[in-house]
Every structure is written in structure tokens, then in C-alpha cells.
Amino acid sequence: MSNSPRRKVLLWGMSLLIFAVGMEAGSQILYRIYKGKWYFKERAASGRGMVQPHPYFGACLVPNVSDERNGVRISHNSFRCRGPEFARPKPPGITRIVTLGGSTTYGVGVSDHETWQHYLGKELGAKFEVINLGAPGGTSLETSLQTALLFSDVQPDVALYLLGWNDARVQHIKDLAPDWSDYHGKWVVSLGLGGRDLAQPTATGYLLKRAVFHHFFPQMDTDRIPVEGTADKLTDRIDARALGHYERNLRNIVALCEKQGVKVVFIPQIMNYRVLTSNQPYGFLPFVRDKDLPKVIGVYNETLARVAKEEKVRFAAEVLEPSYGEADFIDNGHFSASGNQQFAKALAKHLAGSGR
């Protein structure tokens, strides 16, 4: 009986099951060591399947998807932006406002009805339409491309640009290319390629796929993009070259909008400085320490305000007035629903005062 084929199959099956469980447990631990988070938790909260490669932007949103994870509902329309469908061409009698920027504009961590665009639309009323063109990782570079290539179809009357945080990530990149293709550009391409990065239901599957990706595409993997810092890395000094690129991009945005008859509003960056106290960078900005971000973002906001003044466009200083508390952020810089609501009210105040 002990040597029967059925018993052998059962023993093999149990052995394989124990091996698989052991592999998965080990993989979960390895992922925890590697990323600092448990795979099953990060996968549950991830935006997998929401981003895809784009030939010009590097990455863009996947169109026509709606998914709920950890109680957060995220929806993309057919134009590859977050939110409901909008009419093309623009209906008469509507003032169309578009918002551009990175993940704070996109609204990571909150549901569709909790983004600042949703609240802004409610504040402004039925004669106004607010369209969210924000995308994770977006900088003044990507938004200038969006301005040049998408406005012809979207037909906005007003364009709001929330910029600074993502632009600062190229601070102290040695020999930074003027188009940022040597670091940020590679990261955006990797973001598009990794849009299904956490699609595997197991940590074992993720690590196997990651090992293959490391081997065949080392230059397109966010974990292995080679980057070297300048002599001023991890100090509070400002990288004038990177800041100059930011200013150049802002002026290009203004010129593109003026050519298309679109009013520009620049919006300063707001972050949760209470938690940014470390002597080390948190990762997205490789050579800027957490504790130096208040100074860095302050300089970027000052540059934004100066360019707005010199180019004679609007600067929404009102968004800096609310007293944002811990509950208004979900992390070091992304708003919670309450933060988005405060931000939207302040922005509506600015728009009302500027005549839009």
C-alpha cells in the first residue's frame, strides 16, 4: 500500500505544496527586506493596470478603466485622464478648466469624488468644467508636452499647473541632460513599462519577473537606473542648472498657452513638512534629504511666482493660506480628502478674484 501510485502522487503533491508555501513565505520576507513593505499589502493598494507606455510622454494612463482598491475608487475616461468623460468639441457656454501636474494633481490615495478637481468643480458651479490631466510623476517637462499636443482637442479656457515637487527630483544629478532623458526620462519610461508591475498575485511571481526584467532591461528598471550625484548632493545647496531647466519649461508653457488663447494659473507646491525631517532622502528625490525639502520647494515656489509675475500670468498664492494639518495628508505630500477640499476652496477663491 505504501508503494502504491496514489500514495506517491499524494506525497509529491504535499511536497510541492509545502515547497510553494515556503517559497512564497520566503519571497514575502525578501520583498519586505527589499522594499520595506509586505508584497500583499502593497499590491492591494497599488495602481497596477492603470499606467501604460506612451511613445512621447514615456507613460500615460490606461483609458476606460475603473477599479476600487482598499476603498479607493480610481476611474480613467477614454481620453486617458482621471475623471468622467467630457464632450469634444467643448459645448458652448461652458468655461473649461484643465489641471496639470503630477500625482498630487492626479489624486493618488483618494477616490474620484475626493480629488481637488471634484471639489473645485463644486465650488465653481455648473457653468464650469474641471478636467484632470494630472499623471503620476508628471513634471514641467511632461506638462509642456501635454500643453503642446492635447489642448487642440481638449479646448481649455484656463490651465492650472501644480508643479515643483517632481521637478526637484533632478536636483544634483551629475551632468544632467537638458531634456532629463538620463534620469527622469528613464524613470517615466520604466513607469509605463511597469504599469503591471504588481499584477502577480504572489511575491514569488513578482520576484521571478523582476529578476528577468533586471537581466534583459537593466537600463529601464527603476531599481537599477544608474545615477550619480554632484558634489553638492545631500546638502541644502540649490542646483542652479536643474532649477534653470524648470524655469525654462515654465516659460515654454506660458508661450504655448498664449499661442492657443489659454489663460495660465501657476500653483505653488504644498507638502507635509512635519514628516520631512530625516537626514536621508525618501527615495523619489535621490540626492535631496527630507529635511532640505522645505528649502528646495520654497525656492521652486519662488521661481514659479517670479516667472508668473514676469510673464504676466496668474499665481495662486491663496492655496498657501490654509493651515494644513496632519489629517490633510496621506503621506509626505499627497492630500487626503480633507486636504483636497481645503486646497480647492483656496483655489476657487483665487479664480474668483482673478476673473478666471
Disulfide bonds with the S-S distance in Angstrom:
none
